[in-house]
């Protein structure tokens, strides 16, 4: 008897969100997504898809579901990102949204408006 892939992967959450500082080091862990499959022999792989207008500043480990910072972030340029995370068992694919909010790091030096006060 050959096992049959009947069931799609199911994510642990209906949607994911994460908060990251704009000063987060490259390759730092942002969050981890997780999906399970009722088919016992299924191997789940993950992928990250850009939402409308988002930049490609994060990447996902296709086997663990861990999502990492890929590029230097700048809250002044992009304060939030929308991605879609896909989980596939080779036949079935499921998708959830991931909203990443970037918090500000005081990286701008104060400036005086006048040289004399």
Biotite code that builds the C-alpha atoms (Angstrom):
import biotite.structure as struc

atoms = struc.array([
    struc.Atom([0.000, 0.000, 0.000], chain_id="A", res_id=1, res_name="UNK", atom_name="CA", element="C"),
    struc.Atom([1.368, 3.379, -0.993], chain_id="A", res_id=2, res_name="UNK", atom_name="CA", element="C"),
    struc.Atom([0.654, 6.238, 1.429], chain_id="A", res_id=3, res_name="UNK", atom_name="CA", element="C"),
    struc.Atom([-1.588, 8.912, -0.018], chain_id="A", res_id=4, res_name="UNK", atom_name="CA", element="C"),
    struc.Atom([-1.156, 12.638, 0.518], chain_id="A", res_id=5, res_name="UNK", atom_name="CA", element="C"),
    struc.Atom([-4.733, 13.532, 1.439], chain_id="A", res_id=6, res_name="UNK", atom_name="CA", element="C"),
    struc.Atom([-4.413, 16.458, 3.825], chain_id="A", res_id=7, res_name="UNK", atom_name="CA", element="C"),
    struc.Atom([-3.047, 19.971, 3.342], chain_id="A", res_id=8, res_name="UNK", atom_name="CA", element="C"),
    struc.Atom([-0.666, 21.554, 5.834], chain_id="A", res_id=9, res_name="UNK", atom_name="CA", element="C"),
    struc.Atom([-2.348, 23.687, 8.500], chain_id="A", res_id=10, res_name="UNK", atom_name="CA", element="C"),
    struc.Atom([-0.614, 26.641, 10.147], chain_id="A", res_id=11, res_name="UNK", atom_name="CA", element="C"),
    struc.Atom([-0.568, 26.927, 13.939], chain_id="A", res_id=12, res_name="UNK", atom_name="CA", element="C"),
    struc.Atom([-1.873, 30.540, 13.642], chain_id="A", res_id=13, res_name="UNK", atom_name="CA", element="C"),
    struc.Atom([-4.411, 32.147, 11.297], chain_id="A", res_id=14, res_name="UNK", atom_name="CA", element="C"),
    struc.Atom([-2.019, 35.053, 10.789], chain_id="A", res_id=15, res_name="UNK", atom_name="CA", element="C"),
    struc.Atom([1.385, 36.023, 12.122], chain_id="A", res_id=16, res_name="UNK", atom_name="CA", element="C"),
    struc.Atom([2.838, 39.322, 13.244], chain_id="A", res_id=17, res_name="UNK", atom_name="CA", element="C"),
    struc.Atom([6.252, 40.407, 14.428], chain_id="A", res_id=18, res_name="UNK", atom_name="CA", element="C"),
    struc.Atom([7.937, 43.550, 15.712], chain_id="A", res_id=19, res_name="UNK", atom_name="CA", element="C"),
    struc.Atom([11.557, 44.324, 14.883], chain_id="A", res_id=20, res_name="UNK", atom_name="CA", element="C"),
    struc.Atom([13.874, 47.239, 15.608], chain_id="A", res_id=21, res_name="UNK", atom_name="CA", element="C"),
    struc.Atom([15.325, 49.033, 12.612], chain_id="A", res_id=22, res_name="UNK", atom_name="CA", element="C"),
    struc.Atom([18.721, 48.412, 14.242], chain_id="A", res_id=23, res_name="UNK", atom_name="CA", element="C"),
    struc.Atom([18.307, 44.607, 14.201], chain_id="A", res_id=24, res_name="UNK", atom_name="CA", element="C"),
    struc.Atom([21.509, 42.930, 12.991], chain_id="A", res_id=25, res_name="UNK", atom_name="CA", element="C"),
    struc.Atom([21.493, 41.151, 9.639], chain_id="A", res_id=26, res_name="UNK", atom_name="CA", element="C"),
    struc.Atom([20.553, 37.467, 9.895], chain_id="A", res_id=27, res_name="UNK", atom_name="CA", element="C"),
    struc.Atom([18.845, 37.942, 13.272], chain_id="A", res_id=28, res_name="UNK", atom_name="CA", element="C"),
    struc.Atom([15.790, 35.781, 13.928], chain_id="A", res_id=29, res_name="UNK", atom_name="CA", element="C"),
    struc.Atom([12.514, 37.647, 13.443], chain_id="A", res_id=30, res_name="UNK", atom_name="CA", element="C"),
    struc.Atom([9.962, 34.910, 14.154], chain_id="A", res_id=31, res_name="UNK", atom_name="CA", element="C"),
    struc.Atom([9.129, 31.284, 13.418], chain_id="A", res_id=32, res_name="UNK", atom_name="CA", element="C"),
    struc.Atom([6.054, 30.021, 11.608], chain_id="A", res_id=33, res_name="UNK", atom_name="CA", element="C"),
    struc.Atom([4.798, 26.479, 11.984], chain_id="A", res_id=34, res_name="UNK", atom_name="CA", element="C"),
    struc.Atom([2.494, 24.184, 10.040], chain_id="A", res_id=35, res_name="UNK", atom_name="CA", element="C"),
    struc.Atom([1.497, 20.558, 10.597], chain_id="A", res_id=36, res_name="UNK", atom_name="CA", element="C"),
    struc.Atom([0.114, 17.928, 8.256], chain_id="A", res_id=37, res_name="UNK", atom_name="CA", element="C"),
    struc.Atom([-2.167, 15.009, 9.181], chain_id="A", res_id=38, res_name="UNK", atom_name="CA", element="C"),
    struc.Atom([-0.346, 12.872, 6.618], chain_id="A", res_id=39, res_name="UNK", atom_name="CA", element="C"),
    struc.Atom([2.408, 11.282, 8.692], chain_id="A", res_id=40, res_name="UNK", atom_name="CA", element="C"),
    struc.Atom([5.048, 11.078, 5.944], chain_id="A", res_id=41, res_name="UNK", atom_name="CA", element="C"),
    struc.Atom([4.639, 14.596, 4.557], chain_id="A", res_id=42, res_name="UNK", atom_name="CA", element="C"),
    struc.Atom([7.583, 16.971, 4.590], chain_id="A", res_id=43, res_name="UNK", atom_name="CA", element="C"),
    struc.Atom([6.517, 20.599, 4.804], chain_id="A", res_id=44, res_name="UNK", atom_name="CA", element="C"),
    struc.Atom([8.513, 23.327, 3.070], chain_id="A", res_id=45, res_name="UNK", atom_name="CA", element="C"),
    struc.Atom([8.026, 27.040, 3.633], chain_id="A", res_id=46, res_name="UNK", atom_name="CA", element="C"),
    struc.Atom([8.361, 30.033, 1.340], chain_id="A", res_id=47, res_name="UNK", atom_name="CA", element="C"),
    struc.Atom([7.943, 33.776, 1.781], chain_id="A", res_id=48, res_name="UNK", atom_name="CA", element="C"),
    struc.Atom([6.015, 35.847, -0.767], chain_id="A", res_id=49, res_name="UNK", atom_name="CA", element="C"),
    struc.Atom([6.073, 39.639, -0.864], chain_id="A", res_id=50, res_name="UNK", atom_name="CA", element="C"),
    struc.Atom([2.818, 41.476, -0.308], chain_id="A", res_id=51, res_name="UNK", atom_name="CA", element="C"),
    struc.Atom([1.930, 44.572, -2.300], chain_id="A", res_id=52, res_name="UNK", atom_name="CA", element="C"),
    struc.Atom([4.585, 47.258, -2.062], chain_id="A", res_id=53, res_name="UNK", atom_name="CA", element="C"),
    struc.Atom([6.810, 45.378, 0.378], chain_id="A", res_id=54, res_name="UNK", atom_name="CA", element="C"),
    struc.Atom([10.565, 45.141, 0.012], chain_id="A", res_id=55, res_name="UNK", atom_name="CA", element="C"),
    struc.Atom([12.518, 41.908, 0.101], chain_id="A", res_id=56, res_name="UNK", atom_name="CA", element="C"),
    struc.Atom([14.149, 42.555, 3.515], chain_id="A", res_id=57, res_name="UNK", atom_name="CA", element="C"),
    struc.Atom([13.507, 39.158, 5.160], chain_id="A", res_id=58, res_name="UNK", atom_name="CA", element="C"),
    struc.Atom([14.065, 35.514, 4.239], chain_id="A", res_id=59, res_name="UNK", atom_name="CA", element="C"),
    struc.Atom([12.725, 32.173, 5.476], chain_id="A", res_id=60, res_name="UNK", atom_name="CA", element="C"),
    struc.Atom([14.470, 28.869, 6.161], chain_id="A", res_id=61, res_name="UNK", atom_name="CA", element="C"),
    struc.Atom([12.426, 26.521, 3.954], chain_id="A", res_id=62, res_name="UNK", atom_name="CA", element="C"),
    struc.Atom([12.600, 23.588, 6.377], chain_id="A", res_id=63, res_name="UNK", atom_name="CA", element="C"),
    struc.Atom([12.352, 25.197, 9.834], chain_id="A", res_id=64, res_name="UNK", atom_name="CA", element="C"),
    struc.Atom([9.991, 28.112, 9.136], chain_id="A", res_id=65, res_name="UNK", atom_name="CA", element="C"),
    struc.Atom([12.405, 30.531, 10.826], chain_id="A", res_id=66, res_name="UNK", atom_name="CA", element="C"),
    struc.Atom([12.302, 34.030, 9.339], chain_id="A", res_id=67, res_name="UNK", atom_name="CA", element="C"),
    struc.Atom([15.388, 36.248, 9.447], chain_id="A", res_id=68, res_name="UNK", atom_name="CA", element="C"),
    struc.Atom([16.402, 39.842, 8.720], chain_id="A", res_id=69, res_name="UNK", atom_name="CA", element="C"),
    struc.Atom([18.040, 39.950, 5.282], chain_id="A", res_id=70, res_name="UNK", atom_name="CA", element="C"),
    struc.Atom([18.814, 43.664, 4.766], chain_id="A", res_id=71, res_name="UNK", atom_name="CA", element="C"),
    struc.Atom([19.422, 46.712, 6.923], chain_id="A", res_id=72, res_name="UNK", atom_name="CA", element="C"),
    struc.Atom([16.041, 48.150, 7.947], chain_id="A", res_id=73, res_name="UNK", atom_name="CA", element="C"),
    struc.Atom([15.092, 51.813, 8.025], chain_id="A", res_id=74, res_name="UNK", atom_name="CA", element="C"),
    struc.Atom([11.840, 52.754, 9.726], chain_id="A", res_id=75, res_name="UNK", atom_name="CA", element="C"),
    struc.Atom([11.848, 56.183, 8.116], chain_id="A", res_id=76, res_name="UNK", atom_name="CA", element="C"),
    struc.Atom([11.609, 54.466, 4.707], chain_id="A", res_id=77, res_name="UNK", atom_name="CA", element="C"),
    struc.Atom([9.435, 51.453, 5.582], chain_id="A", res_id=78, res_name="UNK", atom_name="CA", element="C"),
    struc.Atom([7.512, 51.176, 8.848], chain_id="A", res_id=79, res_name="UNK", atom_name="CA", element="C"),
    struc.Atom([5.624, 47.947, 8.066], chain_id="A", res_id=80, res_name="UNK", atom_name="CA", element="C"),
    struc.Atom([5.874, 44.974, 5.740], chain_id="A", res_id=81, res_name="UNK", atom_name="CA", element="C"),
    struc.Atom([3.220, 42.576, 4.512], chain_id="A", res_id=82, res_name="UNK", atom_name="CA", element="C"),
    struc.Atom([4.281, 39.089, 3.473], chain_id="A", res_id=83, res_name="UNK", atom_name="CA", element="C"),
    struc.Atom([2.509, 35.822, 2.808], chain_id="A", res_id=84, res_name="UNK", atom_name="CA", element="C"),
    struc.Atom([4.000, 32.619, 4.143], chain_id="A", res_id=85, res_name="UNK", atom_name="CA", element="C"),
    struc.Atom([3.296, 29.453, 2.183], chain_id="A", res_id=86, res_name="UNK", atom_name="CA", element="C"),
    struc.Atom([3.518, 25.907, 3.504], chain_id="A", res_id=87, res_name="UNK", atom_name="CA", element="C"),
    struc.Atom([3.609, 23.068, 0.994], chain_id="A", res_id=88, res_name="UNK", atom_name="CA", element="C"),
    struc.Atom([3.623, 19.293, 1.422], chain_id="A", res_id=89, res_name="UNK", atom_name="CA", element="C"),
    struc.Atom([4.496, 18.760, -2.238], chain_id="A", res_id=90, res_name="UNK", atom_name="CA", element="C"),
    struc.Atom([0.868, 18.656, -3.381], chain_id="A", res_id=91, res_name="UNK", atom_name="CA", element="C"),
    struc.Atom([-1.176, 20.952, -1.160], chain_id="A", res_id=92, res_name="UNK", atom_name="CA", element="C"),
    struc.Atom([-0.288, 24.577, -0.372], chain_id="A", res_id=93, res_name="UNK", atom_name="CA", element="C"),
    struc.Atom([-1.647, 26.789, 2.408], chain_id="A", res_id=94, res_name="UNK", atom_name="CA", element="C"),
    struc.Atom([-0.872, 30.447, 3.009], chain_id="A", res_id=95, res_name="UNK", atom_name="CA", element="C"),
    struc.Atom([-1.112, 32.932, 5.902], chain_id="A", res_id=96, res_name="UNK", atom_name="CA", element="C"),
    struc.Atom([-0.220, 36.597, 6.214], chain_id="A", res_id=97, res_name="UNK", atom_name="CA", element="C"),
    struc.Atom([2.738, 37.966, 8.143], chain_id="A", res_id=98, res_name="UNK", atom_name="CA", element="C"),
    struc.Atom([2.740, 41.622, 9.202], chain_id="A", res_id=99, res_name="UNK", atom_name="CA", element="C"),
    struc.Atom([6.132, 42.952, 10.300], chain_id="A", res_id=100, res_name="UNK", atom_name="CA", element="C"),
    struc.Atom([6.212, 46.276, 12.161], chain_id="A", res_id=101, res_name="UNK", atom_name="CA", element="C"),
    struc.Atom([9.521, 48.143, 12.356], chain_id="A", res_id=102, res_name="UNK", atom_name="CA", element="C"),
    struc.Atom([10.136, 50.208, 15.481], chain_id="A", res_id=103, res_name="UNK", atom_name="CA", element="C"),
    struc.Atom([12.332, 53.270, 15.479], chain_id="A", res_id=104, res_name="UNK", atom_name="CA", element="C"),
    struc.Atom([15.853, 53.361, 16.827], chain_id="A", res_id=105, res_name="UNK", atom_name="CA", element="C"),
    struc.Atom([17.159, 56.827, 17.632], chain_id="A", res_id=106, res_name="UNK", atom_name="CA", element="C"),
    struc.Atom([19.689, 56.928, 14.800], chain_id="A", res_id=107, res_name="UNK", atom_name="CA", element="C"),
    struc.Atom([19.454, 60.629, 13.906], chain_id="A", res_id=108, res_name="UNK", atom_name="CA", element="C"),
    struc.Atom([21.703, 63.103, 15.693], chain_id="A", res_id=109, res_name="UNK", atom_name="CA", element="C"),
    struc.Atom([19.998, 66.159, 17.190], chain_id="A", res_id=110, res_name="UNK", atom_name="CA", element="C"),
    struc.Atom([20.449, 69.319, 15.145], chain_id="A", res_id=111, res_name="UNK", atom_name="CA", element="C"),
    struc.Atom([20.419, 72.894, 16.441], chain_id="A", res_id=112, res_name="UNK", atom_name="CA", element="C"),
    struc.Atom([18.413, 75.350, 14.365], chain_id="A", res_id=113, res_name="UNK", atom_name="CA", element="C"),
    struc.Atom([20.699, 78.237, 15.230], chain_id="A", res_id=114, res_name="UNK", atom_name="CA", element="C"),
    struc.Atom([24.414, 78.491, 15.934], chain_id="A", res_id=115, res_name="UNK", atom_name="CA", element="C"),
    struc.Atom([23.823, 81.060, 18.707], chain_id="A", res_id=116, res_name="UNK", atom_name="CA", element="C"),
    struc.Atom([21.225, 80.956, 21.512], chain_id="A", res_id=117, res_name="UNK", atom_name="CA", element="C"),
])
